[in-house]
Amino acid sequence: MLSVPLVLALLACGAVAGFLAGLLGVGGGLVIVPVVLGVLSAAQLGGDHAQHLAVGTSLAVMMFTSLSSVRAHHKRGAVDWRIVRAMAPAMVVGTLLGSLVAGAISGLALKWFFVGYAYLVAVQMFFNLKPQASRGMPGQAGQWGAGGLIGMVSSWVGIGGGSMSVPFMSWCNVPVHTAIATSAALGWPIAVSGAVGYLYSGWGAAGLPDGALGFIYLPATLALMLMTVLMAPLGARAAHKLPVARLKQVFAGLMAAMASEMLYSLLHR
């Protein structure tokens, strides 16, 4: 059982992650994964599979977060469903394959991959680094290739892919609000296929805590899901009103701090 302070930490994390999912088109996994990992560590749960559980739980939460976020964006007519239909199938395949492969990757390797990716996202967001919008969306083959890669990387980090799909669409001259909304829609197939993959790859794994379904920790999933679903629509509405560029810098600082804490723990094992 999780203690009350740990449950409160998950609820607070869910509120932040849900708001970010709607605001920036990111699924909140870059916030959820370190917090779930910290909660599991504090409760002395998960052992060598703690990182797998954190990533799988993050993807399970985003099944609900993405739906809540995309409904709010769709009401504003901001989602480009043509892009969703073109990229989603390859994202599903890439995410499913990546999550199945993750079962054979050590938790330590997944942690190092997460830290490196989090630093890259922090730098990209803080300095607003992005390729110059100088082309249109590629053909079907190009969108499949991009979707498959985004899905696979997402499955190893526990994210909805927004930190990759939004810059990709911006590079292809998709307006930023449309890119954010469309990324939220693409996050759902990534989350579903990733959660299924982590459930399967963790099924029967030794040392999992009570309440785990494969590599998905259900108590944390429930607490996080409740708050992300409530907050994602608020973030989606705020995306059309708040200074998103400044908020990205704040999020980048948060990401760098979390990545640094995880790096410190890795170097002082």
C-alpha positions as CSV (number, residue, x, y, z in Angstrom):
1,M,0.0,0.0,0.0
2,L,1.1,3.5,-0.7
3,S,1.2,6.0,2.1
4,V,-0.9,9.1,2.1
5,P,2.0,11.5,1.3
6,L,3.0,9.3,-1.7
7,V,-0.6,9.3,-3.0
8,L,-0.7,13.1,-2.6
9,A,2.6,13.3,-4.5
10,L,1.0,11.3,-7.4
11,L,-2.1,13.5,-7.4
12,A,0.0,16.7,-7.6
13,C,2.1,15.1,-10.4
14,G,-1.1,14.2,-12.3
15,A,-2.3,17.8,-12.1
16,V,0.9,19.1,-13.5
17,A,1.2,16.4,-16.2
18,G,-2.4,16.8,-17.3
19,F,-2.1,20.6,-17.6
20,L,1.1,20.2,-19.7
21,A,-0.5,17.6,-21.9
22,G,-3.2,20.1,-22.9
23,L,-0.9,23.2,-23.0
24,L,2.1,21.9,-24.9
25,G,0.9,18.8,-26.6
26,V,3.2,16.6,-24.5
27,G,1.7,13.7,-22.7
28,G,3.3,14.6,-19.4
29,G,5.4,11.4,-19.3
30,L,8.6,13.4,-18.8
31,V,7.1,14.5,-15.5
32,I,5.2,11.3,-14.6
33,V,8.1,8.8,-15.0
34,P,10.5,10.4,-12.5
35,V,7.7,10.9,-10.0
36,V,6.5,7.3,-10.2
37,L,10.0,6.1,-10.0
38,G,10.5,8.2,-6.9
39,V,7.3,6.9,-5.3
40,L,8.2,3.3,-6.0
41,S,11.7,3.9,-4.5
42,A,10.2,5.5,-1.4
43,A,7.8,2.6,-1.0
44,Q,10.6,0.1,-1.7
45,L,8.7,-1.4,-4.6
46,G,9.6,-2.6,-8.0
47,G,13.3,-3.5,-7.5
48,D,15.1,-4.0,-10.8
49,H,11.8,-3.4,-12.7
50,A,11.1,0.1,-11.2
51,Q,11.9,1.9,-14.4
52,H,9.8,-0.5,-16.5
53,L,6.9,0.1,-14.1
54,A,7.3,3.9,-14.2
55,V,7.4,3.9,-18.0
56,G,4.5,1.4,-18.4
57,T,2.4,3.3,-15.8
58,S,3.1,6.6,-17.6
59,L,1.8,5.2,-20.9
60,A,-1.3,3.7,-19.2
61,V,-2.1,7.1,-17.7
62,M,-1.7,8.8,-21.0
63,M,-4.5,6.6,-22.6
64,F,-6.9,8.7,-20.5
65,T,-4.9,12.0,-20.6
66,S,-4.7,12.1,-24.4
67,L,-8.4,11.5,-24.8
68,S,-9.3,14.3,-22.4
69,S,-6.8,16.7,-24.1
70,V,-7.8,15.9,-27.7
71,R,-11.5,16.3,-27.0
72,A,-10.8,19.9,-25.8
73,H,-8.6,20.6,-28.8
74,H,-11.1,19.0,-31.2
75,K,-13.9,21.3,-30.0
76,R,-11.8,24.2,-31.1
77,G,-11.3,22.6,-34.6
78,A,-7.5,22.5,-34.0
79,V,-6.8,18.9,-34.8
80,D,-5.6,18.0,-38.3
81,W,-7.1,14.5,-38.6
82,R,-5.5,13.9,-42.0
83,I,-2.1,13.9,-40.3
84,V,-3.4,11.6,-37.5
85,R,-4.7,9.1,-40.0
86,A,-1.5,9.1,-41.9
87,M,0.9,8.8,-38.9
88,A,-1.0,6.8,-36.3
89,P,-0.7,3.3,-37.8
90,A,3.1,3.5,-38.0
91,M,3.2,5.0,-34.5
92,V,1.3,2.0,-33.1
93,V,3.7,-0.5,-34.8
94,G,6.8,1.4,-33.6
95,T,5.4,1.8,-30.0
96,L,4.3,-1.8,-29.7
97,L,7.6,-3.1,-31.0
98,G,9.6,-0.8,-28.7
99,S,7.6,-1.7,-25.6
100,L,8.1,-5.4,-26.3
101,V,11.8,-4.9,-26.8
102,A,11.9,-2.8,-23.5
103,G,11.1,-6.0,-21.6
104,A,14.5,-7.3,-22.6
105,I,16.3,-4.1,-21.8
106,S,17.7,-3.6,-18.2
107,G,16.1,-0.9,-16.0
108,L,19.5,0.7,-15.7
109,A,19.7,1.2,-19.5
110,L,16.2,2.6,-19.7
111,K,17.1,5.1,-17.0
112,W,20.2,6.3,-18.9
113,F,18.1,6.6,-22.1
114,F,15.5,8.6,-20.2
115,V,18.0,11.0,-18.7
116,G,19.7,11.7,-22.1
117,Y,16.3,12.2,-23.7
118,A,15.1,14.5,-21.0
119,Y,18.2,16.7,-21.3
120,L,17.7,17.0,-25.1
121,V,14.1,18.0,-24.6
122,A,15.1,20.6,-21.9
123,V,17.7,22.2,-24.2
124,Q,15.3,22.1,-27.2
125,M,12.5,23.7,-25.3
126,F,14.5,26.3,-23.4
127,F,16.2,27.7,-26.5
128,N,13.2,27.0,-28.7
129,L,15.4,25.1,-31.1
130,K,13.6,23.8,-34.1
131,P,14.2,23.3,-37.8
132,Q,13.2,26.1,-40.0
133,A,9.7,25.6,-41.5
134,S,10.7,25.2,-45.1
135,R,8.6,22.3,-46.4
136,G,5.2,20.6,-46.4
137,M,4.3,17.3,-44.8
138,P,6.1,14.4,-46.5
139,G,4.2,11.7,-48.4
140,Q,2.8,8.6,-46.8
141,A,6.2,6.8,-46.6
142,G,7.8,9.8,-44.9
143,Q,5.0,10.1,-42.4
144,W,5.2,6.4,-41.7
145,G,8.9,6.5,-41.1
146,A,8.6,9.5,-38.8
147,G,5.6,8.0,-37.0
148,G,7.4,4.6,-36.4
149,L,10.5,6.3,-35.0
150,I,8.5,8.6,-32.7
151,G,6.5,5.7,-31.5
152,M,9.6,3.5,-30.7
153,V,11.4,6.3,-28.8
154,S,8.2,7.2,-26.9
155,S,7.9,3.6,-25.7
156,W,11.3,3.7,-24.1
157,V,10.7,7.0,-22.4
158,G,7.1,6.7,-21.4
159,I,5.8,9.7,-23.4
160,G,3.1,10.6,-25.9
161,G,5.6,11.7,-28.5
162,G,4.7,15.4,-28.4
163,S,8.3,16.5,-27.8
164,M,9.1,15.0,-31.2
165,S,5.9,15.2,-33.2
166,V,5.3,18.9,-32.5
167,P,8.8,20.0,-33.8
168,F,8.4,17.6,-36.8
169,M,5.0,19.1,-37.8
170,S,6.3,22.7,-37.2
171,W,9.2,21.9,-39.5
172,C,6.6,20.9,-42.1
173,N,4.8,24.3,-41.8
174,V,2.0,23.1,-39.7
175,P,0.8,26.0,-37.5
176,V,1.9,25.6,-33.9
177,H,-1.6,25.4,-32.3
178,T,-2.5,22.8,-34.9
179,A,0.7,20.9,-34.3
180,I,0.0,20.8,-30.5
181,A,-3.6,19.7,-30.9
182,T,-2.6,17.0,-33.5
183,S,0.2,15.8,-31.3
184,A,-2.3,15.3,-28.5
185,A,-4.4,13.2,-30.8
186,L,-1.4,11.1,-31.9
187,G,-0.6,10.5,-28.2
188,W,-3.5,8.2,-27.8
189,P,-2.5,5.4,-30.2
190,I,1.0,5.7,-28.8
191,A,-0.3,5.3,-25.2
192,V,-2.6,2.4,-26.0
193,S,-0.1,0.4,-27.9
194,G,2.7,1.2,-25.4
195,A,0.5,0.2,-22.4
196,V,-0.5,-3.1,-24.1
197,G,3.2,-3.8,-24.9
198,Y,4.4,-3.2,-21.3
199,L,1.5,-5.2,-19.9
200,Y,2.5,-8.1,-22.1
201,S,6.3,-7.8,-21.7
202,G,6.0,-7.6,-17.9
203,W,3.4,-10.4,-17.5
204,G,4.8,-12.9,-15.0
205,A,8.0,-11.0,-14.3
206,A,9.5,-11.8,-10.9
207,G,9.5,-9.3,-8.1
208,L,6.6,-7.1,-9.2
209,P,4.6,-5.4,-6.4
210,D,1.0,-6.2,-5.5
211,G,-1.2,-4.1,-7.8
212,A,1.0,-4.5,-10.8
213,L,-0.5,-5.7,-14.1
214,G,2.6,-6.6,-16.1
215,F,4.7,-3.4,-16.0
216,I,1.8,-1.2,-15.1
217,Y,1.3,-0.2,-11.5
218,L,-2.4,0.2,-11.1
219,P,-2.6,2.3,-7.8
220,A,-0.3,4.9,-9.3
221,T,-2.2,4.8,-12.7
222,L,-5.5,5.5,-10.9
223,A,-4.3,8.4,-8.9
224,L,-2.5,10.0,-11.8
225,M,-5.4,9.4,-14.2
226,L,-7.9,11.1,-12.0
227,M,-5.9,14.4,-12.1
228,T,-4.6,14.3,-15.6
229,V,-8.1,13.9,-17.0
230,L,-9.3,16.9,-15.0
231,M,-6.4,19.2,-15.9
232,A,-5.8,18.4,-19.5
233,P,-8.8,20.4,-20.8
234,L,-7.7,23.4,-18.7
235,G,-4.3,23.2,-20.3
236,A,-5.8,22.9,-23.8
237,R,-7.8,26.1,-23.2
238,A,-4.8,27.9,-21.7
239,A,-2.8,27.0,-24.9
240,H,-4.7,29.7,-26.8
241,K,-4.3,32.3,-24.1
242,L,-1.0,31.9,-22.2
243,P,2.6,32.7,-23.4
244,V,3.5,29.2,-24.4
245,A,7.1,30.1,-25.3
246,R,7.8,31.3,-21.7
247,L,6.0,28.3,-20.2
248,K,8.1,26.0,-22.3
249,Q,11.2,27.5,-20.7
250,V,9.8,26.8,-17.2
251,F,9.0,23.3,-18.2
252,A,12.6,22.9,-19.6
253,G,14.0,24.0,-16.3
254,L,11.8,21.4,-14.5
255,M,13.0,18.7,-16.9
256,A,16.6,19.6,-16.4
257,A,16.2,19.4,-12.7
258,M,14.5,16.0,-12.8
259,A,17.1,14.7,-15.2
260,S,19.9,15.9,-13.0
261,E,18.4,14.2,-10.0
262,M,18.2,10.9,-11.9
263,L,21.7,11.4,-13.2
264,Y,23.0,11.9,-9.7
265,S,21.3,8.7,-8.5
266,L,22.8,6.8,-11.4
267,L,26.3,8.1,-10.7
268,H,26.1,7.3,-7.0
269,R,24.6,3.8,-7.2
